[in-house]
Amino acid sequence: MSVSKFAAFFVLAPVFFFFSKPVSAQAAQPSVDNAASDFDETALHGSDWTMAIESDLIAEKFENLDRMAAKYRSEKSRFPGGAWKLTSFYGALDAPKLSDKDTRDHLEHLKHWIAQRPESITARVALAASLHRWAWVARGNGMADTVTDEGWRLFEERIGESLKVLKDAASLREKCPQWYSEMMVVGLAQNWDAKRMKEVFEQGIQFEPDYFHLYKQYANYLLPKWDGKSGDATAFAKSVADKVGGEQGDVIYFHIATAVIGKNEKEVSAQEMDWPRIQRGYQALTAQYGTTGWLKNEIAYFAYKFRDVVMARQQFSLIGNHWNRSVWRDRGRFDRARDWAQSHS
């Protein structure tokens, strides 16, 4: 079976064709960057915001949605903690669906949006993102050799459809940084080669250099479980942060660390990265945008992994019992880390 290794939600790039190679035996990871969970969108910014977006889609108030997305793009709007409103907006447009019927209904709304407003880049990016997620529903998150023939067929079909949607959007006058992110998702799913993926990444950051999700997405591609070798992702983090330089470079380094350490600890040791630089990035980020529960949990997790007792104790005291599932995955991991910090007083 020649399909790919990666997954759904947020990625990058221009126009490429099918490029396949043997599927990895790794278990699937649908997304490196689920903004809705990472930034706890509902808790931080209220469910009303998410529900309003969902309601406008169902009611097919497409002009409203296009206006919102255009505003978030042009103003580069952020939430507390620095999350791009644009990224979370796309997450809200694809809230989890409980059945294939729900997803088909959802996709029909998105297709109506494209039909009624054919110049909308937002509609096409949202449709591609939903198709990515649906592709991974068909594949499942098990090891590659556990996927059925029908699962692979649907996976390839849906990823292929998402690629067509994105290619069709490439000629539109309006551009969107999330388009590049979605293209990188396709590239991971179809096993594009390094040259193609790098071209997409570089075009994306040339278009919007502050859209940190692109750096995270590309770093994920460089992990050994996908198409990289050991050390590639962490070397990229240093290289790109050095190139950007200053506080912004440190902020990018912090964001990349959340992608390559937090969810890939079996492949990437925390010690491969620069703990003082991660801290500088966190401090620069929170000085500019404030902190959030997710960020506090993230820096506490890093402090635990780097065995920085002082920082860990400080952050766990700020967190209290408000642990974040996207960081710790389960309460037991959080409790063990907090107990470690408290036992080293």
C-alpha positions as CSV (number, residue, x, y, z in Angstrom):
1,M,0.0,0.0,0.0
2,S,1.5,3.3,-1.0
3,V,0.0,6.1,1.0
4,S,1.5,8.3,3.5
5,K,2.4,8.9,7.1
6,F,0.9,12.1,8.5
7,A,-2.4,13.8,8.9
8,A,-5.1,16.2,9.3
9,F,-5.9,19.8,10.4
10,F,-3.2,22.4,9.8
11,V,-0.4,22.5,7.1
12,L,1.1,24.3,4.1
13,A,2.1,24.8,0.3
14,P,1.6,25.4,-3.4
15,V,1.0,22.8,-6.1
16,F,2.4,19.4,-6.2
17,F,1.3,16.0,-7.4
18,F,1.1,12.5,-6.0
19,F,4.4,11.3,-4.5
20,S,4.2,8.1,-2.6
21,K,6.5,5.7,-0.9
22,P,6.1,2.9,1.6
23,V,3.9,3.7,4.6
24,S,5.5,4.0,8.0
25,A,4.7,1.4,10.6
26,Q,4.2,4.3,13.0
27,A,0.9,4.9,14.6
28,A,-0.9,7.9,13.1
29,Q,-0.8,11.4,14.6
30,P,-3.6,13.3,13.0
31,S,-2.4,16.8,13.7
32,V,0.7,18.6,15.0
33,D,-1.3,21.7,15.7
34,N,-4.8,21.5,17.0
35,A,-5.3,25.1,18.0
36,A,-8.6,24.5,19.6
37,S,-7.1,22.1,22.2
38,D,-3.6,23.7,22.5
39,F,-5.0,27.1,23.3
40,D,-8.1,25.9,25.0
41,E,-10.2,28.2,22.8
42,T,-13.5,27.5,24.5
43,A,-12.2,28.1,28.0
44,L,-10.2,31.2,27.1
45,H,-12.4,33.0,24.8
46,G,-15.9,31.7,25.5
47,S,-18.0,29.1,23.8
48,D,-20.1,32.0,22.3
49,W,-17.3,32.8,19.8
50,T,-17.1,29.2,18.6
51,M,-20.8,28.7,18.5
52,A,-21.3,31.9,16.5
53,I,-18.9,30.6,13.8
54,E,-20.6,27.2,13.8
55,S,-24.1,28.8,13.6
56,D,-23.1,31.1,10.8
57,L,-21.9,28.1,8.8
58,I,-25.0,26.1,9.4
59,A,-27.2,29.2,8.5
60,E,-24.9,29.7,5.5
61,K,-24.1,33.3,6.4
62,F,-21.0,33.0,4.3
63,E,-20.4,36.7,3.9
64,N,-20.1,37.0,7.7
65,L,-17.5,34.3,7.8
66,D,-15.5,35.7,5.0
67,R,-15.5,39.1,6.7
68,M,-14.3,37.6,10.0
69,A,-11.5,35.7,8.3
70,A,-10.4,38.7,6.3
71,K,-10.2,40.8,9.4
72,Y,-8.2,38.2,11.3
73,R,-5.8,37.9,8.4
74,S,-5.3,41.6,7.8
75,E,-5.0,42.6,11.5
76,K,-3.0,39.5,12.4
77,S,-5.3,39.2,15.4
78,R,-4.2,37.3,18.4
79,F,-5.8,35.9,21.5
80,P,-4.2,36.2,25.0
81,G,-1.1,34.0,24.9
82,G,-0.5,34.8,21.2
83,A,-2.7,32.3,19.5
84,W,-3.7,33.5,16.1
85,K,-7.5,34.1,15.9
86,L,-7.3,32.9,12.3
87,T,-6.1,29.4,13.2
88,S,-8.7,29.1,15.9
89,F,-11.3,30.3,13.5
90,Y,-10.6,27.4,11.2
91,G,-10.7,25.1,14.1
92,A,-14.1,26.4,15.0
93,L,-15.2,25.8,11.4
94,D,-14.5,22.1,11.8
95,A,-15.7,21.2,15.3
96,P,-15.6,17.5,16.0
97,K,-18.3,15.5,14.3
98,L,-19.9,12.4,15.7
99,S,-20.7,10.5,12.6
100,D,-20.1,10.3,8.9
101,K,-23.5,11.8,8.2
102,D,-22.7,14.8,10.3
103,T,-19.4,15.2,8.4
104,R,-21.2,14.9,5.0
105,D,-23.7,17.6,6.1
106,H,-20.8,19.8,7.2
107,L,-19.0,19.3,3.9
108,E,-22.1,20.2,2.0
109,H,-22.3,23.6,3.8
110,L,-18.6,24.3,2.9
111,K,-19.3,23.3,-0.7
112,H,-22.3,25.6,-0.8
113,W,-20.0,28.4,0.5
114,I,-17.6,27.8,-2.4
115,A,-20.4,27.7,-4.9
116,Q,-22.0,31.0,-3.6
117,R,-18.6,32.8,-3.1
118,P,-16.2,31.2,-5.5
119,E,-13.5,33.8,-4.7
120,S,-13.4,32.9,-1.0
121,I,-10.0,31.5,0.0
122,T,-11.5,30.9,3.5
123,A,-14.1,28.4,2.2
124,R,-11.6,26.3,0.3
125,V,-9.1,26.2,3.2
126,A,-11.9,25.2,5.6
127,L,-13.1,22.5,3.2
128,A,-9.5,21.1,2.8
129,A,-9.1,21.0,6.6
130,S,-12.4,19.1,7.1
131,L,-11.4,16.6,4.3
132,H,-8.1,16.0,6.1
133,R,-9.8,15.2,9.3
134,W,-12.3,12.9,7.5
135,A,-9.4,11.1,5.8
136,W,-7.9,10.2,9.1
137,V,-11.3,9.1,10.5
138,A,-11.2,6.5,7.7
139,R,-7.6,5.5,8.3
140,G,-7.8,5.4,12.1
141,N,-4.9,6.1,14.4
142,G,-3.5,2.6,14.6
143,M,-0.3,1.2,13.1
144,A,-0.2,1.2,9.3
145,D,-0.5,-2.6,9.1
146,T,-3.8,-2.4,11.0
147,V,-5.5,-0.2,8.4
148,T,-8.0,-2.0,6.2
149,D,-7.9,-1.8,2.4
150,E,-11.1,0.3,2.5
151,G,-9.6,2.6,5.1
152,W,-6.6,3.2,2.8
153,R,-8.9,3.8,-0.2
154,L,-11.0,6.4,1.6
155,F,-7.9,8.0,3.1
156,E,-6.3,8.4,-0.3
157,E,-9.5,9.6,-1.9
158,R,-10.2,12.2,0.7
159,I,-6.6,13.5,0.8
160,G,-6.7,13.7,-3.0
161,E,-9.9,15.7,-2.9
162,S,-8.4,18.1,-0.4
163,L,-5.3,18.6,-2.6
164,K,-7.6,19.4,-5.6
165,V,-9.5,22.0,-3.4
166,L,-6.2,23.6,-2.4
167,K,-4.8,23.6,-6.0
168,D,-8.0,25.3,-7.2
169,A,-7.5,28.0,-4.5
170,A,-4.0,28.7,-5.5
171,S,-5.1,31.1,-8.3
172,L,-7.4,33.1,-6.1
173,R,-6.5,36.8,-5.6
174,E,-6.8,36.5,-1.8
175,K,-4.2,34.5,0.0
176,C,-4.2,32.9,3.4
177,P,-1.3,31.6,5.6
178,Q,-3.4,28.6,6.6
179,W,-3.5,27.5,3.0
180,Y,0.2,26.7,3.3
181,S,-0.4,24.8,6.5
182,E,-3.1,22.7,4.9
183,M,-0.8,22.0,1.9
184,M,1.8,20.7,4.3
185,V,-0.8,18.3,5.8
186,V,-1.4,17.0,2.3
187,G,2.4,16.7,1.8
188,L,2.8,14.6,4.9
189,A,-0.2,12.4,4.0
190,Q,1.1,11.8,0.5
191,N,4.8,11.5,1.4
192,W,6.1,14.4,-0.6
193,D,9.9,14.6,-0.8
194,A,12.0,17.1,1.2
195,K,12.4,19.6,-1.7
196,R,8.7,19.9,-2.2
197,M,7.9,20.4,1.5
198,K,10.7,22.9,1.9
199,E,9.4,24.9,-1.0
200,V,5.9,25.0,0.5
201,F,7.3,26.0,4.0
202,E,9.5,28.7,2.6
203,Q,6.7,30.2,0.5
204,G,4.5,30.2,3.5
205,I,6.8,32.1,5.8
206,Q,7.7,34.5,3.0
207,F,4.0,35.3,2.8
208,E,3.5,35.5,6.6
209,P,6.7,35.1,8.6
210,D,4.9,35.5,12.0
211,Y,2.5,32.6,11.4
212,F,4.2,30.2,13.8
213,H,2.1,27.2,12.9
214,L,4.0,26.9,9.7
215,Y,7.3,26.4,11.6
216,K,5.7,23.8,13.9
217,Q,4.2,22.0,10.9
218,Y,7.5,21.8,9.1
219,A,9.4,20.7,12.2
220,N,6.9,17.9,12.6
221,Y,7.6,16.8,9.0
222,L,11.3,16.5,10.0
223,L,10.7,14.0,12.8
224,P,12.0,10.5,12.2
225,K,8.4,9.1,12.3
226,W,7.7,11.0,9.1
227,D,10.4,11.9,6.7
228,G,13.3,13.2,8.8
229,K,16.3,11.7,10.6
230,S,17.1,12.0,14.3
231,G,18.2,15.5,15.1
232,D,16.6,17.1,12.0
233,A,13.7,18.8,13.7
234,T,15.8,20.2,16.6
235,A,18.5,21.4,14.2
236,F,15.8,23.2,12.2
237,A,14.5,24.8,15.3
238,K,17.9,26.3,16.0
239,S,18.6,27.3,12.4
240,V,15.4,29.1,11.8
241,A,15.4,30.8,15.3
242,D,19.0,32.0,14.6
243,K,17.9,33.3,11.2
244,V,15.0,35.2,12.6
245,G,17.0,36.4,15.5
246,G,16.2,38.3,18.7
247,E,13.1,37.8,20.8
248,Q,11.0,36.7,17.8
249,G,13.5,34.0,17.0
250,D,13.2,32.8,20.6
251,V,9.4,32.8,20.4
252,I,9.5,30.6,17.3
253,Y,12.0,28.3,19.0
254,F,9.5,28.0,21.9
255,H,6.6,27.2,19.6
256,I,8.7,24.5,17.7
257,A,9.6,23.0,21.1
258,T,5.9,22.5,21.9
259,A,5.5,20.5,18.7
260,V,8.7,18.3,18.8
261,I,9.1,17.7,22.5
262,G,5.6,17.6,24.0
263,K,4.1,15.0,21.7
264,N,7.1,13.2,20.6
265,E,9.1,12.4,23.7
266,K,9.9,8.9,22.5
267,E,11.7,10.3,19.4
268,V,13.0,13.6,20.7
269,S,14.7,14.0,24.0
270,A,14.2,17.3,25.7
271,Q,17.9,17.6,26.1
272,E,18.3,18.0,22.4
273,M,16.9,21.5,22.7
274,D,18.1,24.6,24.4
275,W,16.2,25.1,27.7
276,P,17.4,28.7,28.3
277,R,16.2,29.6,24.8
278,I,12.8,28.0,25.4
279,Q,12.5,30.0,28.6
280,R,13.4,33.2,26.7
281,G,10.9,32.5,24.1
282,Y,8.2,31.9,26.7
283,Q,9.0,35.1,28.5
284,A,9.0,37.1,25.3
285,L,5.7,35.6,24.2
286,T,3.9,36.2,27.4
287,A,5.4,39.7,27.8
288,Q,3.8,40.6,24.5
289,Y,0.5,38.7,24.7
290,G,0.0,37.6,28.3
291,T,-0.2,34.0,29.5
292,T,-2.9,31.4,29.5
293,G,-3.5,28.1,31.3
294,W,-2.2,26.2,28.4
295,L,1.1,28.2,28.3
296,K,1.6,27.7,32.1
297,N,1.1,24.0,31.7
298,E,3.5,23.9,28.7
299,I,6.3,25.7,30.5
300,A,5.7,23.5,33.6
301,Y,6.0,20.4,31.4
302,F,9.3,21.7,29.9
303,A,10.6,22.5,33.4
304,Y,9.8,18.9,34.4
305,K,11.5,17.4,31.4
306,F,14.6,19.6,31.9
307,R,14.6,18.8,35.6
308,D,14.5,22.5,36.5
309,V,13.1,22.2,40.0
310,V,12.8,26.0,40.7
311,M,10.9,26.7,37.5
312,A,8.7,23.6,37.9
313,R,7.7,24.4,41.5
314,Q,6.9,28.0,40.5
315,Q,4.7,27.0,37.5
316,F,2.9,24.2,39.4
317,S,2.0,26.6,42.1
318,L,0.4,28.9,39.5
319,I,-1.4,26.0,37.8
320,G,-2.9,24.5,40.9
321,N,-5.3,21.8,39.8
322,H,-6.0,23.4,36.4
323,W,-4.0,20.9,34.3
324,N,-4.3,20.9,30.5
325,R,-5.1,17.6,28.8
326,S,-3.4,18.6,25.5
327,V,-0.1,19.1,27.4
328,W,-0.2,16.2,29.9
329,R,-2.6,13.8,28.1
330,D,-3.8,12.4,31.4
331,R,-4.1,13.4,35.0
332,G,-1.6,10.8,36.2
333,R,1.3,12.3,34.2
334,F,0.5,15.7,35.6
335,D,0.3,14.4,39.2
336,R,3.7,12.6,38.8
337,A,5.4,15.7,37.5
338,R,3.9,17.9,40.2
339,D,4.8,15.4,42.9
340,W,8.4,15.3,41.6
341,A,8.6,19.1,41.8
342,Q,7.2,19.2,45.3
343,S,9.5,16.4,46.5
344,H,12.6,18.4,45.5
345,S,12.0,21.4,47.8
